[in-house]
Amino acid sequence: MRKLKLTAGHSMRFFLTLCLVFSIVCASFPASATEPYDGYNYNSNLERVASPNGYLPTSEVNGNSLGISKLVKPTDIFVDAHDCIYITDAGDNKEGRVVKVDSDFNLVAEFNVFVDGSEILEAAEDESAALETITAANAERITMKNLSGIYVTADGEMYLCDMGNDRVLRAMPKYDAELGAYIGVVRQIYTKPVTDMIAASKQFAPEKVVVTATGDMYILSQNITDGAAIITEEGVFSGFFGAEQVEMTLEKMLDYMWSKILSEKQSSKYAQNKEVRYSNMFMDGDFVYTVTSWIGQTSGQVKKVNPANANVIDSAEFKFGDATQNIDPSTGAVLNASFVDITVDDEEFIFCLDSGSGKVYMYDQGLDLLTIFGSRGYKTGTFQYPIGIEECDGQILVLDQQKCSVTVFETTQFGDTVREAVSLYEHGKYEEALQPWEEVKLMNSNYEIAYNGIGRAYLMMGKAAEEPVYEENPEYAQLKAKLDAATAEKERLTNAMSEEGADTAAIKKAIKEQDKIIKACQKPMKKIEKQADKAFSKEVKNYYKLAMTNFKLAYNKMGYSDAKAELRADLLRENFSLVLTILLIVIILYVVFNKTKEKIRKKLGLKTVEEKGYAAMSKWKYPFYTMLHPFDGYQEMRYNKKGSLGLGVLFLALWYLSEVIIRQFEDFTFNPTNPDKLNIFMILCGTAGLFMIAIASNWALCTLFDGKGKFKDIFIGASYAMLPTIIATFLVTFISKFMISGEAVFIQVILIVGYIWSAAMVIIGTQTIHEFEGGKGILMLFLTAVVMILVLFLIMLVYVLFMQVFSFIATLYYEIIYRVGV
């Protein structure tokens, strides 16, 4: 064989080829491999599913990149109406500073010095002129301790939470030419308000503040749990905002009892552990969004409070954040949710910051979780201790106190498309929202929110559909014009008949001609109208059907039911006359049959069961007779051997089949089972398996207590007793196709009636078959249930032991194979 020799040229070409192949392979890997965190979301079963990231980090800004000294202890971030960004730095808790940058993070000002100008400004007639006289050299310097929060008004006034000194400072920015830097001139100092609503023992330690358009301040204090304290511009306390609505629950009653039993010191400590307070808030027009950081709270962590102090988003039973536990990948510890800040952008998207997991959760106003981004770590885009979040010019800014930096996030193509779809829908552009939602589906077919969005869009398109305008049809418009002309001419001729000297005969003839024209126009016009109405109805019904299809894919039962209700209403409106006619015919036939059935029976020579005797009754009719007459039926079964083992087996099989069918085919609105995960073996165990265990347990037990029933009799009697349940199950499966969620009570009533009916037959059958008297039959049923539990426990025990033995044998087998192979 000829050997190949690689020359220098061959080696170079070979190397370049390898590089090319490596580049292609690397390019084939998803972009997420370089992303600092994995994108995911949750489906309707609260399972975590992979998803493209909606936001990714673009940069991380710190003191060095801003050209200033390192941020020592950043505590808050704020974006004003002009997209300027303010960062508060508490420093070493003895002095605080405020850093102001523009939207591109170019330094605008650094406020290291704050001076007290309150007396000068208050006494001055011209505030602007007085402000110019105040400098760092001639005014008393204010030292802040633990600067914790900031709010900046549209005109640039800063409200600063000086938590360590128990006060809020209202400061104006000013450039000090002598100092060569910006300073903050404090024009007003707000300390603890004098009011009976705040206990004298409670310290006023302001953490966060927002300011309304009228100048009122909403202040969150570290030690006040009644909501945000409202203080006017003049410093007058006017109540609390967003206080928790107190509902009398068992837990609160127990708390009240403990407060009466424990000492004052113990009660105070116990109350502190139970108190819930807001950790931060965001003002959006007349609404204030609040977040709660208490890790023991599992719902209602986010609220949107209106001026009437009411929460307007339905979040009482809604769990914000992750549906499952967050685990720290480095330590394996559980990261408890602790929401520390919230912001809302111009398109009303809500961003909640969880310092526990280091993640940001983005919601729309309907509380759909659109995307999750961020994580714990040291990479750009991950955090150690995030404490603040803001939106600026489409970017999301997250402040990390431990990393002393601000991370900037921007939307990805996936995030942009989701935002576009939600925004179009919220602005009433339902048809336009379909295209971006379809694009989202292509990017992530497991994104159930996309199916939800499409379903909602189709539902609203159906509701908003306008009646057809017949005049848009050229043929119809032409006929309408001809009809109007003929109608007007007929009216003119009719009026002319009353005129003196009119030729009545000629006018009548002319009127007849116009009538012919009118009739000739009306017939095709009605045909066109009917066709247009039919096409319109078909289009609307198609919208609702598409909505139902997409809601089903999103496992949204309420949306599915709403679309189904609209479709059903349309069908009823179209076929009302037919439905009413059929209903009347059925009622009439029923009434006539009830009145004439005795006469018909006598004429045909038919006899009742009592007249013919039970011996003449067909074995197929007997189970139904027993269902309606259980005492007589079971008596005949016991003494005259009327039961059929074959029918008993058939009814047991039908019960199993009915349970499979209701789980598979019951309408989506009411079906708690996912048909894709149907396990017919488990259903078999839960029906026929339990049934046989119950029969065996009852037979074994009742034999010991002088029961007369044989195993065969017990089996037949119990299987006949399942007939009401079988009928109810099949009936519910059928009628559920025509019902909506608000009518679920009828479904439940039918099933409950079937179960109770079957239970009553079991009790009567047990008494009769075993010839028990009094409450002995019920006692035997109770003991049967106890025996069944013991039998199931033994079966589970044997199963566990078998699995352990099987595992041991399998391990031994693989070990032997491995050793032999070695």
BELTAQUI-V306158 format. One record per residue. RES is the residue in one letter. SS is DSSP state (H for helix, E for strand, L for the rest). PSI is psi in radians with two decimals (999 if undefined). NEAR is the number of other C-alpha atoms within 12 Angstrom. Layout:
res ss psi near
RES SS PSI NEAR
RES SS PSI NEAR
//
This chain:
res ss psi near
M L 2.43 3
R L 2.31 4
K L 2.46 5
L L 2.38 8
K L 2.26 9
L L 1.98 12
T L 3.10 10
A H -0.68 10
G H -0.74 11
H H -0.73 13
S H -0.71 14
M H -0.77 13
R H -0.69 14
F H -0.73 15
F H -0.75 15
L H -0.65 14
T H -0.76 14
L H -0.74 14
C H -0.72 14
L H -0.81 14
V H -0.74 14
F H -0.69 14
S H -0.72 13
I H -0.74 12
V H -0.76 12
C H -0.68 14
A H -0.44 14
S H -0.28 12
F L 2.55 12
P L 2.70 12
A H -0.41 17
S H -0.29 21
A H -0.45 15
T H 0.00 18
E L 2.56 24
P L -0.20 24
Y L 2.72 33
D L 2.34 29
G L 2.46 34
Y E 2.93 31
N E -2.97 34
Y E 2.53 27
N L -3.05 29
S L -0.35 25
N L 0.21 17
L L 0.56 18
E L 2.41 17
R E 2.18 22
V E 2.54 23
A E 2.58 22
S L 2.59 31
P L 2.58 37
N L 2.39 41
G L -0.48 39
Y E 2.49 42
L E 2.61 38
P E 2.50 31
T E -0.47 22
S E 2.86 23
E E 2.12 29
V E 2.34 32
N E -3.04 34
G H -0.71 29
N H -0.75 17
S H -0.40 20
L H -0.18 25
G L 0.42 18
I L 3.09 23
S L 2.79 18
K L 2.43 22
L L 2.18 34
V L -0.88 30
K L 1.34 35
P E 2.43 40
T E -0.37 46
D E 2.75 46
I E 2.48 46
F E 2.47 50
V E 2.17 41
D L -3.05 30
A L -0.27 23
H L 0.30 19
D L 0.49 26
C L 2.49 31
I E 2.29 40
Y E 2.33 46
I E 2.18 54
T E 2.40 49
D E 1.97 43
A L -0.21 35
G L -2.34 27
D L 0.44 19
N L 0.06 23
K L -0.49 20
E L 2.62 28
G L 2.76 39
R E 2.81 45
V E 2.23 47
V E 2.23 42
K E 2.21 37
V E 2.84 33
D L -3.06 23
S L -0.31 26
D L 0.19 20
F L 0.67 30
N L 2.31 21
L E 2.24 26
V E -0.81 24
A E 2.67 30
E E 1.96 34
F E 1.66 36
N L -0.35 34
V E 2.29 35
F E 2.33 40
V E 2.72 36
D E 1.92 32
G L 0.31 36
S H -0.78 29
E H -0.74 20
I H -0.81 27
L H -0.62 25
E H -0.64 19
A H -0.32 14
A L 2.50 18
E L -0.70 11
D L 1.78 13
E H -0.69 20
S H -0.77 18
A H -0.69 13
A H -0.62 21
L H -0.61 34
E H -0.42 25
T H -0.26 23
I L 2.23 36
T L 2.99 31
A L -0.39 31
A L -0.59 18
N L 0.10 18
A L 2.69 26
E E 2.27 20
R E 2.43 22
I L 2.22 29
T L 2.18 28
M L 2.60 36
K L 1.97 30
N L 1.10 33
L E 2.06 41
S E -0.32 48
G E 2.76 47
I E 2.53 50
Y E 2.37 42
V E 2.22 39
T L 3.04 32
A L -0.51 19
D L 0.16 16
G L 0.06 26
E L 2.39 26
M E 2.27 41
Y E 2.05 46
L E 2.30 54
C E 1.79 46
D E 1.34 44
M H -0.69 38
G H -0.41 29
N H 0.20 29
D L 0.89 30
R E 2.86 38
V E 2.28 45
L E 2.36 44
R E 1.94 38
A E 2.62 38
M E 2.41 35
P E 2.52 37
K E 2.42 35
Y E 2.13 26
D E 1.88 28
A L -0.65 15
E L -0.72 16
L L -0.44 17
G L 0.51 17
A E 2.91 20
Y E 2.52 29
I E 2.83 38
G E 2.13 44
V E 1.96 45
V E 2.09 38
R E -0.30 37
Q E 2.48 29
I E 2.21 31
Y E 2.07 37
T L -3.01 28
K L 2.17 33
P L 2.61 31
V L 1.90 19
T L 2.61 18
D L -0.22 13
M L -0.24 20
I L 2.06 25
A L 2.50 16
A L -0.46 14
S L -0.24 12
K L 2.29 23
Q L 2.45 22
F L 1.70 32
A L 1.48 32
P E 2.25 43
E E -0.80 41
K E 2.67 44
V E 2.48 47
V E 2.72 44
V E 2.32 38
T L 3.02 27
A L -0.42 19
T L -0.03 16
G L -0.04 23
D L 2.44 27
M E 2.36 40
Y E 2.00 45
I E 2.20 56
L E 2.15 43
S E 2.55 39
Q L -0.51 33
N L 0.14 29
I L 2.16 31
T L 0.25 33
D L 0.10 27
G L -2.85 35
A E 2.26 42
A E 2.26 43
I E 2.09 37
I E 2.24 34
T L 3.02 24
E L -0.52 24
E L -0.06 20
G L 0.29 26
V L 2.28 19
F E 2.29 26
S E 0.31 23
G E -2.91 25
F E 2.60 28
F E 2.36 37
G L 0.42 37
A L 2.56 28
E L 2.33 25
Q L 2.14 17
V L 2.14 12
E L 2.43 9
M L 1.86 11
T L 2.97 11
L H -0.69 10
E H -0.74 13
K H -0.59 16
M H -0.71 14
L H -0.68 16
D H -0.73 22
Y H -0.72 18
M H -0.76 15
W H -0.64 19
S H -0.47 21
K H -0.45 16
I H -0.76 14
L L 2.80 16
S L 2.95 14
E H -0.69 13
K H -0.77 13
Q H -0.72 15
S H -0.70 19
S H -0.75 19
K H -0.68 15
Y H -0.70 21
A H -0.65 21
Q H -0.63 20
N H -0.38 16
K H -0.22 21
E L 2.52 26
V L 2.26 28
R L 2.79 36
Y E 2.42 43
S E -0.42 42
N E 2.96 46
M E 2.82 49
F E 2.28 44
M E 2.23 37
D E 1.58 27
G L -2.13 20
D L -0.08 20
F E 2.59 29
V E 2.11 38
Y E 2.37 43
T E 2.65 48
V E 2.62 42
T E 2.35 37
S L -0.05 34
W L 2.10 29
I L -0.30 30
G L -0.19 18
Q L 2.21 26
T L -0.09 25
S L 2.80 24
G L 0.43 34
Q L -0.36 41
V E 2.36 48
K E 2.66 41
K E 1.83 37
V E 2.25 32
N L 3.06 21
P L -0.37 21
A L 0.16 15
N L 0.50 23
A L 2.45 21
N E 2.12 25
V L -0.03 24
I L 2.41 26
D L 1.44 21
S L 0.18 24
A L -0.70 20
E L 0.27 15
F L 2.27 21
K L 2.04 26
F L 2.74 38
G L -2.69 45
D L 2.49 37
A L -0.42 25
T L 2.99 22
Q L 2.49 18
N E 2.29 25
I E 2.29 19
D L 2.05 19
P L -0.45 14
S L -0.60 12
T L -0.35 11
G L 0.09 10
A L 2.64 14
V E 2.26 16
L E 1.83 26
N L 2.48 26
A L 2.33 35
S L 1.69 36
F E 2.13 46
V E -0.27 42
D E 2.83 46
I E 2.55 47
T E 2.74 42
V E 2.25 35
D L -3.09 33
D L -0.37 20
E L 0.27 24
E L 0.40 26
F L 2.42 34
I E 2.28 40
F E 2.08 47
C E 2.28 55
L E 2.16 49
D E 1.95 47
S L -0.40 41
G L -0.84 35
S L -0.22 38
G L 0.47 43
K E 2.71 45
V E 2.27 50
Y E 2.16 44
M E 2.20 40
Y E 2.72 34
D L -3.08 30
Q L -0.29 27
G L 0.11 25
L L 0.49 31
D L 2.25 34
L E 1.80 38
L E -0.75 44
T E 2.79 43
I E 2.31 41
F E 2.78 45
G E 2.96 46
S L -3.14 39
R E 2.39 34
G L -2.95 25
Y L -0.15 23
K L 2.82 21
T L 2.19 29
G L -0.15 40
T L 2.84 37
F E 2.79 38
Q L -0.84 31
Y L 1.36 33
P E 2.42 44
I E -0.25 45
G E 2.58 49
I E 2.44 48
E E 2.80 43
E E 2.36 39
C E 1.96 31
D L 0.77 24
G L -0.13 24
Q E 2.64 34
I E 2.21 44
L E 2.25 48
V E 2.20 55
L E 2.21 46
D E 2.08 46
Q L -0.61 33
Q L -0.67 25
K L -0.18 31
C L 0.85 36
S E 2.88 42
V E 2.17 47
T E 2.33 39
V E 2.21 34
F E 2.50 34
E E 2.74 26
T E 2.59 28
T L 3.11 27
Q H -0.69 19
F H -0.83 31
G H -0.73 34
D H -0.75 26
T H -0.72 32
V H -0.79 44
R H -0.74 38
E H -0.78 32
A H -0.81 38
V H -0.76 40
S H -0.73 29
L H -0.73 25
Y H -0.79 34
E H -0.46 24
H L 0.21 17
G L 0.18 20
K L 1.28 22
Y H -0.78 31
E H -0.67 28
E H -0.46 23
A H -0.30 34
L H -0.74 36
Q H -0.88 24
P H -0.58 32
W H -0.66 40
E H -0.65 30
E H -0.67 25
V H -0.71 37
K H -0.67 29
L H -0.61 19
M H -0.57 23
N L 1.72 27
S L -0.25 21
N L 0.11 26
Y L 1.64 40
E H -0.45 37
I H -0.54 40
A H -0.78 43
Y H -0.67 40
N H -0.80 43
G H -0.73 47
I H -0.74 46
G H -0.77 44
R H -0.69 46
A H -0.82 42
Y H -0.68 41
L H -0.80 39
M H -0.56 31
M H -0.67 31
G H -0.73 34
K H -0.62 28
A H -0.04 19
A L 2.32 23
E L 2.56 15
E L 2.58 18
P L 2.49 20
V L 1.88 16
Y H -0.51 25
E H -0.25 18
E H -0.34 15
N L 2.07 17
P H -0.71 14
E H -0.74 19
Y H -0.74 27
A H -0.69 20
Q H -0.77 19
L H -0.66 29
K H -0.73 29
A H -0.73 20
K H -0.69 24
L H -0.78 26
D H -0.71 22
A H -0.75 19
A H -0.69 27
T H -0.75 25
A H -0.72 19
E H -0.68 23
K H -0.72 26
E H -0.71 21
R H -0.75 19
L H -0.67 27
T H -0.74 25
N H -0.56 17
A H -0.42 21
M L -0.48 21
S L -0.11 15
E L 2.64 13
E L 2.34 9
G L 0.25 10
A L 2.52 15
D L 1.59 16
T H -0.77 18
A H -0.78 15
A H -0.67 15
I H -0.74 24
K H -0.69 22
K H -0.71 17
A H -0.65 23
I H -0.70 26
K H -0.66 21
E H -0.71 19
Q H -0.63 27
D H -0.69 26
K H -0.74 19
I H -0.75 26
I H -0.80 26
K H -0.67 21
A H -0.51 19
C H -0.67 27
Q H -0.69 24
K H -0.93 18
P H -0.51 21
M H -0.73 27
K H -0.62 20
K H -0.76 18
I H -0.73 26
E H -0.75 27
K H -0.74 17
Q H -0.73 18
A H -0.73 22
D H -0.71 20
K H -0.76 20
A H -0.70 17
F H -0.80 22
S H -0.70 28
K H -0.70 20
E H -0.80 25
V H -0.78 32
K H -0.60 30
N H -0.66 26
Y H -0.82 33
Y H -0.65 39
K H -0.73 32
L H -0.66 32
A H -0.79 42
M H -0.73 39
T H -0.79 28
N H -0.63 34
F H -0.62 35
K H -0.70 34
L H -0.50 30
A L 0.01 31
Y L 0.67 34
N L 1.68 34
K H -0.67 29
M H -0.76 25
G H -0.75 36
Y H -0.78 38
S H -0.67 36
D H -0.79 31
A H -0.67 40
K H -0.67 38
A H -0.72 30
E H -0.74 33
L H -0.75 32
R H -0.69 23
A H -0.71 22
D H -0.77 26
L H -0.69 22
L H -0.68 16
R H -0.69 15
E H -0.62 18
N L 0.45 14
F H -0.80 15
S H -0.77 13
L H -0.79 14
V H -0.76 15
L H -0.71 15
T H -0.81 13
I H -0.73 14
L H -0.75 14
L H -0.72 14
I H -0.77 15
V H -0.78 14
I H -0.77 14
I H -0.78 14
L H -0.68 15
Y H -0.79 14
V H -0.78 13
V H -0.75 15
F H -0.74 16
N H -0.63 14
K H -0.45 13
T H -0.04 14
K H -0.61 18
E H -0.75 16
K H -0.75 15
I H -0.75 15
R H -0.72 15
K H -0.69 12
K H -0.68 11
L H -0.12 10
G L 0.42 13
L L 2.54 15
K L 2.65 19
T L 3.00 15
V H -0.74 19
E H -0.62 13
E H -0.70 12
K H -0.52 13
G L 2.65 15
Y H -0.44 27
A H -0.49 20
A H -0.15 16
M L 2.37 23
S L 2.55 18
K H -0.37 24
W H -0.57 20
K H -0.45 21
Y H -0.77 33
P H -0.65 37
F H -0.61 27
Y H -0.69 29
T H -0.62 39
M H -0.66 33
L H -0.45 21
H L 1.22 21
P H -0.62 35
F H -0.89 24
D H -0.74 28
G H -0.83 36
Y H -0.49 41
Q H -0.81 26
E H -0.67 29
M H -0.69 37
R H -0.77 30
Y H -0.45 20
N H 0.20 17
K L 0.82 23
K L -0.18 31
G L 2.66 38
S L 2.11 29
L H -0.67 25
G H -0.76 18
L H -0.60 28
G H -0.79 31
V H -0.70 25
L H -0.78 24
F H -0.62 33
L H -0.73 33
A H -0.67 25
L H -0.62 28
W H -0.80 35
Y H -0.78 33
L H -0.70 26
S H -0.62 34
E H -0.63 38
V H -0.77 31
I H -0.74 27
I H -0.58 38
R H -0.51 29
Q H -0.64 26
F H -0.07 29
E L 2.55 29
D L 2.52 32
F L -0.57 35
T L -0.63 35
F L -0.17 36
N L 1.96 30
P L -0.17 20
T L 2.41 23
N L 1.94 23
P H -0.46 20
D H -0.33 12
K H 0.47 13
L L 2.29 20
N L 1.73 18
I H -0.43 22
F H -0.75 16
M H -0.63 16
I H -0.68 26
L H -0.75 23
C H -0.64 18
G H -0.23 21
T H -1.39 28
A H -0.66 31
G H -0.90 23
L H -0.63 25
F H -0.83 33
M H -0.64 27
I H -0.73 28
A H -0.75 35
I H -0.81 33
A H -0.73 27
S H -0.76 30
N H -0.74 42
W H -0.80 33
A H -0.71 25
L H -0.86 30
C H -0.46 34
T H -0.63 23
L H -0.40 15
F L 0.61 20
D L 0.55 20
G L 2.43 26
K L -0.24 26
G L 2.41 36
K L 2.89 26
F H -0.72 27
K H -0.76 26
D H -0.72 35
I H -0.75 41
F H -0.83 38
I H -0.80 40
G H -0.74 50
A H -0.69 49
S H -0.64 42
Y H -0.58 50
A H -0.33 42
M L -0.12 43
L H -0.80 42
P H -0.68 37
T H -0.70 38
I H -0.81 37
I H -0.79 31
A H -0.69 31
T H -0.81 35
F H -0.69 31
L H -0.77 28
V H -0.72 36
T H -0.68 31
F H -0.91 21
I H -0.32 23
S H -0.43 33
K H -0.33 27
F H 0.08 29
M L 2.79 30
I L 3.04 30
S H -0.60 27
G H -0.21 19
E H 0.31 20
A H -0.44 24
V H -0.58 16
F H -0.68 21
I H -0.82 32
Q H -0.71 22
V H -0.77 18
I H -0.78 26
L H -0.73 27
I H -0.74 20
V H -0.75 22
G H -0.76 27
Y H -0.76 23
I H -0.71 20
W H -0.80 29
S H -0.71 31
A H -0.71 27
A H -0.70 30
M H -0.65 36
V H -0.76 39
I H -0.84 33
I H -0.74 37
G H -0.71 40
T H -0.78 46
Q H -0.77 32
T H -0.84 33
I H -0.69 43
H H -0.06 37
E L 0.77 27
F L 2.62 25
E L 2.70 18
G L -2.42 14
G L 0.17 15
K H -0.65 22
G H -0.74 31
I H -0.68 26
L H -0.71 21
M H -0.64 33
L H -0.70 30
F H -0.77 21
L H -0.56 23
T H -0.74 29
A H -0.67 23
V H -0.77 19
V H -0.69 25
M H -0.74 27
I H -0.73 18
L H -0.70 17
V H -0.76 23
L H -0.66 22
F H -0.74 14
L H -0.69 14
I H -0.78 17
M H -0.67 14
L H -0.78 14
V H -0.70 15
Y H -0.79 14
V H -0.76 14
L H -0.71 14
F H -0.75 14
M H -0.64 15
Q H -0.73 14
V H -0.75 14
F H -0.74 15
S H -0.69 14
F H -0.78 14
I H -0.74 14
A H -0.74 14
T H -0.75 15
L H -0.71 14
Y H -0.85 14
Y H -0.56 14
E H -0.73 14
I H -0.77 13
I H -0.72 12
Y H -0.77 11
R H -0.71 10
V H -0.71 9
G H -0.64 8
V L 999 7
//
